[in-house]
Amino acid sequence: MRGFTVVLTLVAATVLTGSIQAQQPATTPDPDILKTVQRFFDAMRSKDTTTLRALVDTSTRLVTTLTREGRPVIRGGSINGFIQAVGAAQQALDERIYDPEVRQDGNLATVWTRYAFYLAGQLSHCGYDAFQLFKSQSGWKVFHIADTQRREGCAP
């Protein structure tokens, strides 16, 4: 009888697990997630600080990971400092993204993408961007940006 109970428990667990997985439909991420990231770079390109502020949460942090003198370094900053720097830039800022991967669960989303950054039309550096977004009442907002930076291997 004990063996029957174990088998019955395993069958029930398998059926329940299958039905739970079946109830979670595979969804395509909201296209507005990637549009928000693209609008962020469009606003940066045009030095539109009003739009940049509308696309981010006031607590947004920016983090860059890079290698200096052979050692890994992490550098952080506030979104306000970034937006001020964009508005005051004397040269054209152009960050182009490639091969974005968008993941979403409810009101949380991640965009992971390759990028190349051009300063005054010249390639400056490249790497990967990782955007974290949440869906607010007014739409998708960026709340964290992390990136890597390197100067070689930048061909799109």
C-alpha positions in Angstrom: 0.0 0.0 0.0 2.9 2.4 0.8 4.3 1.9 -2.7 0.9 2.8 -4.2 0.8 6.0 -2.1 4.2 7.1 -3.3 3.3 6.4 -7.0 0.0 8.2 -6.6 1.8 11.2 -5.1 4.3 11.3 -7.9 1.6 11.1 -10.5 -0.4 13.9 -8.8 2.8 16.1 -8.6 3.5 15.5 -12.3 0.0 16.3 -13.3 -0.1 19.5 -11.2 3.2 20.6 -12.4 2.2 20.1 -16.0 -1.1 22.0 -15.5 0.7 24.9 -13.8 3.2 25.1 -16.7 0.4 24.9 -19.2 -1.4 27.8 -17.5 1.6 30.1 -18.0 1.3 31.1 -21.7 4.5 32.0 -23.6 4.2 35.7 -24.3 6.0 38.0 -26.6 7.5 41.0 -24.8 5.6 44.3 -25.1 7.1 46.1 -28.1 7.0 49.3 -26.2 9.9 48.1 -24.0 12.4 48.2 -26.9 10.7 51.4 -28.2 11.4 53.0 -24.8 15.1 52.2 -25.1 15.3 53.4 -28.7 13.6 56.7 -27.6 16.2 57.0 -24.9 19.0 56.9 -27.5 17.1 59.2 -29.9 16.7 61.7 -27.1 20.4 61.5 -26.3 21.3 62.0 -29.9 19.1 65.1 -30.1 20.1 66.3 -26.6 16.4 66.3 -25.7 16.8 66.3 -21.9 13.0 66.7 -21.4 12.3 63.4 -23.1 15.2 61.7 -21.3 13.7 62.8 -18.0 10.3 61.5 -19.0 11.8 58.0 -19.9 13.5 57.4 -16.6 12.7 57.1 -12.9 14.2 59.8 -10.8 16.2 57.2 -8.8 17.8 55.7 -12.0 21.4 54.7 -11.6 24.0 54.2 -14.3 26.8 51.7 -13.8 29.8 51.1 -16.1 32.1 48.1 -15.8 35.5 48.4 -17.6 39.1 47.4 -17.3 41.7 50.0 -16.4 45.4 49.0 -16.3 44.4 45.3 -16.5 42.1 45.6 -13.5 38.2 45.4 -13.4 36.6 48.7 -12.4 33.0 49.7 -11.7 31.9 53.3 -12.0 28.5 54.6 -11.1 26.5 57.8 -11.5 23.1 59.3 -11.2 20.7 59.9 -14.0 20.7 63.6 -13.3 24.4 63.9 -13.9 24.0 61.9 -17.1 21.2 64.1 -18.4 23.1 67.3 -17.6 26.1 65.9 -19.4 24.0 65.1 -22.5 22.4 68.6 -22.5 25.8 70.3 -22.2 27.7 68.1 -24.7 29.5 70.1 -27.3 29.9 67.1 -29.6 27.4 64.8 -31.2 26.5 61.7 -29.1 25.3 58.7 -31.0 24.8 55.3 -29.4 23.7 52.6 -31.8 22.3 49.3 -30.6 22.4 45.9 -32.3 20.9 42.5 -31.6 18.7 43.5 -28.7 17.2 40.8 -26.5 14.1 41.8 -24.6 12.7 39.8 -21.6 9.6 40.6 -19.7 7.7 39.3 -16.7 4.6 41.4 -15.9 5.8 45.0 -15.2 9.5 44.2 -15.2 11.6 44.1 -18.3 15.3 43.8 -19.3 16.9 44.8 -22.6 20.3 43.4 -23.2 22.0 44.7 -26.4 25.3 45.3 -28.1 26.1 48.9 -28.8 28.7 51.1 -30.5 29.1 54.7 -29.3 30.2 57.5 -31.6 31.4 60.8 -30.4 31.4 63.6 -33.1 30.9 60.9 -35.7 34.0 58.9 -34.6 33.8 55.4 -33.0 34.7 55.9 -29.3 33.9 52.5 -27.7 31.5 49.6 -27.7 30.2 46.9 -25.5 26.8 45.7 -24.0 24.0 47.7 -22.4 21.7 46.2 -19.8 18.5 48.2 -19.3 16.1 47.5 -16.5 12.6 48.9 -16.9 9.3 48.8 -15.1 5.8 49.6 -16.4 4.4 52.6 -14.6 1.0 54.2 -15.1 2.5 56.4 -17.8 4.4 53.6 -19.6 7.7 51.9 -19.5 10.4 53.7 -17.4 14.1 52.9 -17.1 15.3 52.4 -13.5 18.8 51.0 -14.1 21.4 51.1 -16.8 24.6 49.1 -16.8 27.1 48.8 -19.6 30.5 47.5 -20.5 33.1 49.5 -22.4 35.9 48.5 -24.6 37.8 50.0 -27.6 38.5 46.8 -29.6 36.1 44.3 -31.3 33.6 47.0 -32.0 32.5 46.0 -35.5 28.7 45.7 -35.6 
